[in-house]
């Protein structure tokens, strides 16, 4: 049986991934790059 904190944490991560995917369609690439902490291509 999985421990509850681990299960909750993984669920949170999955939800976050889905939210990022949804927002990526709405946001500009530069803003997405800032969110993901990577440098946008100049």
N, C-alpha and C positions, 0 to 999 in steps of 0.2 A: 504493500500500500504506500502511495506517495505521501510524503509529509505535506501538511497543509500550507505552510509558508512558501515552499517551493512551487506548489501548484498555483498558488495565488500570484506569485511573482511571474511565472511563465505566462499566465493568463493576462497579466498586466502588459507584458512585453508584446504579446500577440495583438492585443487591443491597440497598443501604441503603433505597431507596424501597420495595422489597417488604417488608423487615423492618418498616418504619414502618407500612405498610398492615396487616400481620398484627397488630402490637402495638396498633394503634388500636382493634381490636375488643375487646381484652382490657383496655385501660387506660381510666381515667375521662377525660372531656373536659378536666378541669383539668390532669391529669398530661400529657396529650398537648399541651396548650397550652404548658406549661412546656418540654417537649422541643423544640417548634417555636419557642420563644422569642417567643411572642405572648401578649398579655394575655387571659385568659379573660373572657367577658362576666359582669359582676356581676349 
